[in-house]
Amino acid sequence: MIVPLWMGTEAQVGKAYPSVQGTISQDDTWSSGRHAIGDIIIPDGVTLTIKSVVQFDENCGITVEIGGRLVLDGCRLTHYLQNKLWKGVRLEGDPLKEQLWQFQGNVDLKNEAIIEHSICAINIPFYYGGGIIQANNSTFRNNINSVYYREYIYVMNGKIIDNKSFFNKCTFTIDQNNIFEYSNLTPGNHVNLYGVTGVTFKGCTFDCLYGFNINGIEASESGFKVREFCNDIYAPIFVDCPCENKIPSSFNNLNYGILSNNSNSLGIVIDQNIFGYNNVRSIVMNTSNKYIITRNDVGFKTFGLTSDYSTGYRVEENTFDGGSSINSAGLLIRNSNNNNNEIYNNNFYNINGNGAIWLIDNNGQNLIGLQIICNKFQGNIFDIFISNNSTIRTYQGDIFEGADNVFINTNQESFIDFSSQNKVYFHSDGINYYPKPPTPPTFPSYPFSDKVTPNSCSSSFCFDGTGHDTIIIRNIGYYSELENEYNNLLNELDKNGYGYVLDNLESGEFSQEIILEAYTFISKISRISELMRKVSDGTISSIIQDSIVDLNLLKMWYEILHTQIAKYSLVEAHLLTKDYEMADAVLFQMNDLFEFNEKEISEYNNYKRYYFLKKQIKLSGKNWQEMNEEEILLLHSIADANTGRSSSIARGILCFFFNICVEIDFDMENIEEPVLSPKLTNYNKELISCKSVNFDDAIKIEVYNMMGSLVLVENEKRKFDSINLTSGIYIIRIYTKNSQVSSYKFFKN
């Protein structure tokens, strides 16, 4: 039993409760209130159950050591002093051991438990990863951070085992009772995930009711699952059937609902959730391959889903509704490059911006690239917007099965295409299958392309084996057979002269019979290519999404796939198992395997810089947050080198760990190019005047050094005094009246 040092009688927030501090020596239950005047420590083998109110002094908290257990049963953990936060719960674990209760610290929450007014409600610190949080029907309220996971990926015999932590029907919120403004504090994200996989959120609510610029979930190098909580008693008969009595997870009034950076070989599932119209961006996937985003209702202010430098994704049966938003896009896809991907069976409604689907910097060609199949577009200004630097798969659909997107009440054009790419859009006959206008110049109506076999557009969910099975799981041998058949048909395409026919359809020199033969042949190749995508993506996705990820099998698939992204993924899979020699070998072999163009060789060289920095950090036993100034400057250099995948990874690290979020800006009125946020290089001696940035709505300016430390705060709009800043690189953050935050670099000589 813990021994109170003295009885508290002065309560600044609530009642006077017995005062406690120190180490719990044996199992105990607190059924009445307590006032913590010092840290509470729960050691190995001891369980503390709290069923009452516990108020904490500033700088006090609870530490759950390895093997200890904290049970929060209908209780409320809160602050004691008005306008002062308490530390929260520190949860310790052993990152080298399995997640069994005796090897890790444990926190259980249930029966409407509440943690509020803390710096971090539950914090798993660096080098103590592995702690287990299992939360049901609980609330995290008015905390700077609600949950912060740090690195724990447990690999045993070449297999990654999912984290056992979960959150069911929990609420993460900031409401009008927060004390941040009084305390001159800014809240962070509700949930931060770094270097973990398998943490699950079901039926949870994420919101911010008080105008702060925060994210619901922000993840770096992590896999996670966000889905509905199902109250059905019996499991569905078929695969992935919808739940009859479900509670979806929801995200409202947030900057980003979900932001993921650099997940790579760690699975992400976002399924059957609701994202409100008042999120600036609802879902952002940066360098996050093989993610699954399905059956969500997605509202938004600017972008519903942003997918940047990601591939192998499954985006299916979502509804993107722009509501009353202007200058918006439902789905922004940037830099999926020359990889086969598909946007299938989604709804896009009332989107008044640069397209329901906006494509930037994608690199498709004849039988490789993005396909847009069986989607419904209704009431949008533009349905599909292709920027001048972006191409997609030349053949959308094929003669055996049309692309069959549905276009209803399009305000201007279904396709607005600024690329110079010729495309063939196959679709079945029917008024709503014709893009508006029916024969736009970007999609000429070639013979037979507008009267092909209808696409059933059937769901791949809740199937009995006879429907549109998008995910096809096969072995490597089957894929190799398909690849051989594909290569043989490609050779025959040129031998038979069909390639020449297809390249010169507008010449008028070929009969309709010859054109039909060429279409039929290219469609056979296209269907094999699509089947190869379904087999490889489906199998790899099933490996990644499994609760036990077989890394050896994953590496085998990356070895047989002849794409650049597969080899980069193979390098990163070797990093997960700390097989640095193999990672080095794969990386150096890439220069011989591929004939890089100018853009690709720039990316390859920049990725090598990132890889060797990451390897150096890992071998030194440090983490990204512990980098020295030289390493941070190198990471900045990688981030600034180009707009490629490695730069995106570096920007994600800087944003997650140092809050230096210099992002790609998308000017909705400039339909040609995205631009990097400008670097502030012009200043007049000690008074810096940021003339390239709009300060009309600015209410505060913060300046950070490269270590992420705040060095200057200024409330004037047009300038700030840098006389006390040493020479070097700095980040300026500008806060505006509408709760937006912009970040820029500047240099002082």
Backbone hydrogen bonds, N-H to C=O, Kabsch-Sander energy under -0.5 kcal/mol:
donor,donor_aa,acceptor,acceptor_aa,energy
8,G,6,W,-0.6
8,G,17,Y,-0.8
11,A,9,T,-0.8
12,Q,10,E,-0.5
17,Y,15,K,-0.6
19,S,6,W,-1.0
20,V,35,H,-2.4
22,G,39,D,-2.8
24,I,41,I,-2.9
25,S,23,T,-0.5
28,D,47,T,-2.1
30,W,49,T,-3.1
31,S,29,T,-0.8
34,R,53,V,-1.9
35,H,18,P,-2.8
36,A,55,Q,-3.5
37,I,20,V,-2.0
37,I,35,H,-0.7
38,G,20,V,-0.8
40,I,61,G,-2.7
41,I,22,G,-2.3
42,I,63,T,-3.1
45,G,67,G,-1.6
46,V,43,P,-1.7
48,L,69,R,-2.5
49,T,28,D,-2.7
49,T,47,T,-0.5
50,I,71,V,-3.0
51,K,30,W,-3.3
51,K,49,T,-0.5
54,V,76,R,-2.5
55,Q,34,R,-2.5
56,F,78,T,-2.0
57,D,36,A,-2.3
59,N,85,L,-0.7
60,C,57,D,-1.6
62,I,88,G,-1.8
63,T,40,I,-3.0
64,V,62,I,-0.5
64,V,90,R,-3.1
65,E,42,I,-2.6
65,E,63,T,-0.7
67,G,104,Q,-0.9
68,G,65,E,-2.6
69,R,46,V,-2.3
70,L,106,N,-2.5
71,V,48,L,-2.8
72,L,70,L,-0.6
72,L,108,D,-3.4
73,D,50,I,-2.4
73,D,71,V,-0.8
74,G,72,L,-0.8
74,G,110,K,-2.5
76,R,52,S,-1.7
77,L,114,I,-2.8
78,T,54,V,-2.5
78,T,76,R,-0.6
80,Y,56,F,-2.1
81,L,56,F,-0.5
84,K,81,L,-1.8
86,W,117,H,-1.7
87,K,60,C,-2.5
88,G,60,C,-0.7
89,V,121,A,-2.5
90,R,62,I,-3.5
90,R,88,G,-0.5
91,L,89,V,-0.6
91,L,123,N,-2.7
92,E,64,V,-2.6
92,E,90,R,-0.6
93,G,128,Y,-0.8
97,K,94,D,-1.8
100,L,98,E,-2.0
103,F,100,L,-1.9
104,Q,100,L,-0.9
104,Q,101,W,-0.6
105,G,92,E,-1.8
106,N,68,G,-1.7
107,V,132,I,-2.6
108,D,70,L,-2.8
109,L,134,Q,-2.2
110,K,72,L,-2.3
112,E,137,N,-1.9
114,I,75,C,-2.4
115,I,139,T,-2.2
116,E,77,L,-2.5
117,H,141,R,-1.4
119,I,86,W,-2.5
120,C,87,K,-1.4
121,A,145,N,-2.2
122,I,146,S,-1.8
123,N,89,V,-3.2
124,I,148,Y,-2.9
128,Y,125,P,-1.7
131,G,128,Y,-0.6
132,I,105,G,-2.6
133,I,131,G,-0.5
134,Q,107,V,-2.4
135,A,166,F,-2.6
136,N,109,L,-2.4
137,N,168,N,-2.3
139,T,113,A,-2.9
140,F,171,T,-3.4
141,R,115,I,-2.4
141,R,139,T,-0.5
142,N,173,T,-2.4
144,I,118,S,-2.3
145,N,119,I,-1.4
146,S,189,N,-0.7
146,S,190,H,-1.4
147,V,190,H,-2.1
148,Y,122,I,-2.1
149,Y,192,N,-2.9
152,Y,195,G,-2.6
154,Y,161,I,-0.5
155,V,153,I,-0.7
156,M,154,Y,-0.5
156,M,159,K,-2.9
159,K,156,M,-1.0
160,I,549,V,-2.4
161,I,154,Y,-2.0
162,D,547,S,-2.9
163,N,197,T,-2.8
166,F,133,I,-1.9
167,F,200,T,-2.2
168,N,135,A,-3.1
169,K,167,F,-0.5
169,K,202,K,-3.2
171,T,138,S,-2.4
172,F,205,T,-3.4
173,T,140,F,-2.5
173,T,171,T,-0.5
178,N,175,D,-1.7
183,S,179,I,-1.9
184,N,180,F,-0.5
184,N,181,E,-0.9
185,L,180,F,-2.9
188,G,144,I,-2.3
190,H,215,N,-2.2
191,V,216,G,-1.7
192,N,147,V,-2.5
193,L,218,E,-2.4
194,Y,149,Y,-1.1
195,G,220,S,-2.0
197,T,152,Y,-0.5
199,V,223,G,-0.8
200,T,165,S,-1.4
201,F,225,K,-2.8
202,K,167,F,-2.8
203,G,227,R,-2.1
205,T,170,C,-2.6
206,F,250,S,-2.7
207,D,172,F,-2.4
208,C,252,N,-0.8
209,L,174,I,-3.1
214,I,212,F,-1.3
216,G,256,Y,-2.2
217,I,257,G,-1.8
218,E,191,V,-2.6
219,A,259,L,-2.9
220,S,193,L,-2.7
221,E,261,N,-2.6
223,G,196,V,-2.1
224,F,267,G,-0.9
225,K,199,V,-2.2
226,V,269,V,-3.0
227,R,201,F,-2.6
228,E,271,D,-0.5
229,F,247,I,-3.0
230,C,228,E,-0.6
231,N,229,F,-0.5
231,N,245,N,-3.3
239,V,463,F,-1.3
241,C,238,F,-0.7
246,K,244,E,-0.7
247,I,229,F,-2.6
250,S,204,C,-2.5
251,F,274,I,-2.0
252,N,206,F,-2.3
255,N,214,I,-3.3
257,G,281,R,-1.7
258,I,282,S,-1.8
259,L,217,I,-2.7
260,S,284,V,-2.6
261,N,219,A,-2.2
262,N,286,N,-1.9
264,N,287,T,-0.9
266,L,263,S,-1.2
267,G,544,I,-0.7
269,V,224,F,-2.0
270,I,292,I,-2.9
271,D,226,V,-2.4
272,Q,294,T,-1.9
274,I,249,S,-2.7
275,F,297,D,-3.1
276,G,251,F,-3.0
279,N,276,G,-1.2
280,V,254,L,-2.1
281,R,255,N,-2.9
282,S,303,F,-1.8
283,I,304,G,-1.9
284,V,258,I,-2.5
285,M,306,T,-3.3
286,N,260,S,-3.0
286,N,284,V,-0.6
287,T,308,D,-3.1
290,K,311,T,-2.5
291,Y,288,S,-0.6
292,I,268,I,-2.3
293,I,314,R,-3.0
294,T,270,I,-2.0
295,R,316,E,-1.9
297,D,273,N,-2.6
298,V,296,N,-0.7
298,V,319,T,-3.5
299,G,275,F,-2.6
299,G,297,D,-0.6
300,F,321,D,-0.5
301,K,279,N,-2.2
302,T,280,V,-2.3
303,F,280,V,-1.2
304,G,329,A,-1.6
305,L,330,G,-2.1
306,T,283,I,-2.5
307,S,305,L,-0.5
307,S,332,L,-3.1
308,D,285,M,-3.0
308,D,306,T,-0.5
309,Y,334,R,-2.2
314,R,291,Y,-2.3
315,V,342,E,-0.7
316,E,293,I,-1.6
316,E,314,R,-0.6
317,E,344,Y,-1.1
319,T,296,N,-2.8
320,F,318,N,-0.5
320,F,347,N,-3.2
321,D,298,V,-2.4
321,D,319,T,-0.6
322,G,320,F,-0.5
322,G,349,Y,-2.6
325,S,322,G,-2.6
327,N,352,N,-1.9
329,A,302,T,-2.8
330,G,355,G,-0.6
331,L,356,A,-2.2
332,L,305,L,-2.8
333,I,331,L,-0.6
333,I,358,W,-2.6
334,R,307,S,-3.0
334,R,332,L,-0.5
335,N,360,I,-1.7
339,N,337,N,-1.9
341,N,339,N,-0.5
341,N,369,G,-1.2
343,I,371,Q,-2.4
344,Y,315,V,-1.8
344,Y,342,E,-0.6
345,N,373,I,-1.9
347,N,318,N,-2.9
348,F,376,K,-2.8
349,Y,320,F,-3.0
350,N,378,Q,-1.8
352,N,325,S,-0.6
352,N,350,N,-0.6
353,G,351,I,-0.6
356,A,382,F,-1.4
357,I,383,D,-2.0
358,W,331,L,-3.0
359,L,385,F,-2.8
360,I,333,I,-2.5
364,G,391,T,-0.6
365,Q,368,I,-3.5
368,I,365,Q,-0.5
371,Q,341,N,-2.1
373,I,343,I,-2.4
373,I,371,Q,-0.6
374,C,403,A,-2.7
376,K,346,N,-2.9
377,F,375,N,-0.5
377,F,406,V,-3.4
378,Q,348,F,-2.6
379,G,408,I,-2.1
381,I,351,I,-2.0
383,D,413,E,-1.3
384,I,414,S,-2.9
385,F,357,I,-3.1
386,I,384,I,-0.5
386,I,416,I,-2.9
387,S,359,L,-2.3
387,S,385,F,-0.6
390,S,387,S,-1.8
391,T,362,N,-2.7
393,R,370,L,-1.8
394,T,365,Q,-2.2
395,Y,366,N,-1.2
396,Q,394,T,-0.8
396,Q,424,V,-2.4
397,G,395,Y,-0.7
398,D,401,E,-2.4
401,E,398,D,-0.8
402,G,453,T,-2.2
403,A,396,Q,-0.5
403,A,426,F,-3.2
404,D,426,F,-0.6
406,V,375,N,-3.0
407,F,432,N,-3.0
408,I,377,F,-2.7
408,I,406,V,-0.5
411,N,380,N,-3.2
412,Q,381,I,-2.2
413,E,381,I,-0.8
414,S,436,K,-3.4
415,F,436,K,-0.6
416,I,384,I,-2.7
417,D,415,F,-0.5
418,F,386,I,-3.0
418,F,416,I,-0.5
423,K,442,T,-0.5
424,V,394,T,-2.6
425,Y,423,K,-0.5
426,F,396,Q,-2.4
426,F,424,V,-0.8
427,H,449,S,-2.6
433,Y,430,G,-1.6
434,Y,430,G,-0.7
434,Y,431,I,-0.8
443,F,440,P,-1.6
446,Y,444,P,-1.7
449,S,446,Y,-1.6
451,K,448,F,-1.2
452,V,427,H,-1.5
453,T,399,I,-1.3
462,C,239,V,-1.8
463,F,239,V,-0.6
468,H,459,S,-0.8
469,D,467,G,-1.7
470,T,468,H,-1.4
472,I,470,T,-0.8
472,I,534,K,-0.9
473,I,471,I,-0.6
474,R,472,I,-0.6
479,Y,475,N,-1.6
480,S,476,I,-2.4
481,E,477,G,-1.8
482,L,478,Y,-2.0
483,E,479,Y,-2.4
484,N,480,S,-2.2
485,E,481,E,-2.2
486,Y,482,L,-2.6
487,N,483,E,-2.4
488,N,484,N,-2.3
489,L,485,E,-2.2
490,L,486,Y,-2.0
491,N,487,N,-1.8
492,E,488,N,-1.9
493,L,489,L,-2.1
494,D,490,L,-1.2
495,K,491,N,-1.9
496,N,492,E,-2.7
497,G,494,D,-0.9
498,Y,493,L,-1.3
499,G,493,L,-1.3
501,V,497,G,-1.6
502,L,498,Y,-2.6
503,D,499,G,-1.6
504,N,500,Y,-0.7
504,N,501,V,-1.1
505,L,502,L,-0.7
507,S,504,N,-1.5
508,G,505,L,-0.6
515,I,511,S,-2.2
516,L,512,Q,-2.5
517,E,513,E,-2.2
518,A,514,I,-2.4
519,Y,515,I,-2.8
520,T,516,L,-2.6
521,F,517,E,-2.3
522,I,518,A,-2.8
523,S,519,Y,-2.3
524,K,520,T,-1.6
525,I,521,F,-1.8
526,S,522,I,-2.6
527,R,523,S,-2.3
528,I,524,K,-1.7
529,S,525,I,-2.7
530,E,526,S,-2.6
531,L,527,R,-2.2
532,M,528,I,-2.5
533,R,529,S,-2.0
534,K,530,E,-2.4
535,V,531,L,-2.5
536,S,532,M,-2.8
537,D,533,R,-2.7
538,G,533,R,-0.5
538,G,534,K,-1.7
539,T,535,V,-2.3
540,I,536,S,-2.7
541,S,537,D,-2.8
542,S,538,G,-2.1
543,I,539,T,-2.0
544,I,540,I,-2.7
545,Q,541,S,-2.8
546,D,542,S,-0.7
546,D,543,I,-0.5
549,V,160,I,-2.8
550,D,548,I,-0.6
551,L,158,G,-2.0
551,L,549,V,-1.2
552,N,158,G,-0.8
554,L,550,D,-2.1
555,K,551,L,-2.6
556,M,552,N,-1.8
557,W,553,L,-1.8
558,Y,554,L,-2.1
559,E,555,K,-2.0
560,I,556,M,-1.4
561,L,557,W,-1.4
563,T,561,L,-0.9
567,K,563,T,-1.5
568,Y,564,Q,-2.5
569,S,565,I,-2.2
570,L,566,A,-1.9
571,V,567,K,-2.3
572,E,568,Y,-2.0
573,A,569,S,-2.0
574,H,570,L,-2.2
575,L,571,V,-1.6
576,L,572,E,-1.5
577,T,573,A,-1.1
578,K,575,L,-1.3
579,D,574,H,-2.7
580,Y,578,K,-1.3
583,A,579,D,-2.0
584,D,580,Y,-2.7
585,A,581,E,-2.2
586,V,582,M,-2.5
587,L,583,A,-2.2
588,F,584,D,-2.4
589,Q,585,A,-2.0
590,M,586,V,-1.2
591,N,588,F,-0.7
592,D,589,Q,-1.5
593,L,589,Q,-1.8
594,F,590,M,-1.9
596,F,594,F,-1.1
601,I,597,N,-2.7
602,S,598,E,-1.6
603,E,599,K,-1.9
604,Y,600,E,-2.7
605,N,601,I,-2.3
606,N,602,S,-2.0
607,Y,603,E,-2.9
608,K,604,Y,-2.0
609,R,605,N,-1.5
610,Y,606,N,-2.0
611,Y,607,Y,-3.3
612,F,608,K,-2.5
613,L,609,R,-1.7
614,K,610,Y,-2.7
615,K,611,Y,-2.8
616,Q,612,F,-2.0
617,I,613,L,-2.4
618,K,614,K,-2.6
619,L,615,K,-2.8
620,S,616,Q,-1.6
621,G,618,K,-1.4
622,K,617,I,-1.7
626,E,623,N,-1.6
627,M,624,W,-1.5
632,I,628,N,-2.3
633,L,629,E,-2.4
634,L,630,E,-1.8
635,L,631,E,-2.3
636,H,632,I,-2.3
637,S,633,L,-2.1
638,I,634,L,-2.2
639,A,635,L,-2.3
640,D,636,H,-1.9
641,A,637,S,-0.8
641,A,638,I,-0.7
642,N,638,I,-0.5
648,S,644,G,-2.0
649,I,645,R,-2.3
650,A,646,S,-2.3
651,R,647,S,-2.6
652,G,648,S,-2.0
653,I,649,I,-2.0
654,L,650,A,-2.3
655,C,651,R,-2.2
656,F,652,G,-2.4
657,F,653,I,-2.6
658,F,653,I,-0.5
658,F,654,L,-1.5
659,N,655,C,-1.0
660,I,654,L,-2.0
661,C,659,N,-0.9
662,V,660,I,-1.0
663,E,661,C,-0.9
665,D,675,V,-2.6
667,D,665,D,-0.6
668,M,666,F,-0.8
670,N,667,D,-1.0
671,I,669,E,-0.8
675,V,665,D,-2.0
677,S,663,E,-1.5
680,L,745,K,-5.3
681,T,679,K,-1.2
683,Y,681,T,-0.7
684,N,687,L,-1.5
685,K,683,Y,-1.0
687,L,684,N,-2.0
688,I,686,E,-0.8
688,I,720,F,-2.5
689,S,687,L,-0.6
690,C,688,I,-0.6
690,C,718,R,-0.8
691,K,689,S,-1.7
693,V,690,C,-1.2
695,F,693,V,-0.7
698,A,695,F,-1.5
699,I,735,Y,-3.3
700,K,735,Y,-1.4
701,I,714,E,-2.8
702,E,733,R,-2.6
703,V,712,L,-2.7
704,Y,731,I,-2.9
705,N,709,S,-2.1
708,G,705,N,-2.0
711,V,703,V,-3.1
712,L,703,V,-1.3
714,E,701,I,-2.8
720,F,688,I,-1.2
722,S,686,E,-3.7
722,S,720,F,-0.6
725,L,722,S,-1.9
728,G,748,K,-2.2
730,Y,746,F,-2.7
731,I,704,Y,-2.6
732,I,744,Y,-3.0
733,R,702,E,-3.0
734,I,742,S,-2.8
735,Y,700,K,-2.7
735,Y,733,R,-0.5
736,T,740,Q,-2.1
737,K,697,D,-1.9
739,S,736,T,-1.6
742,S,734,I,-2.0
744,Y,732,I,-2.3
746,F,730,Y,-2.2
747,F,680,L,-0.9
748,K,728,G,-2.7
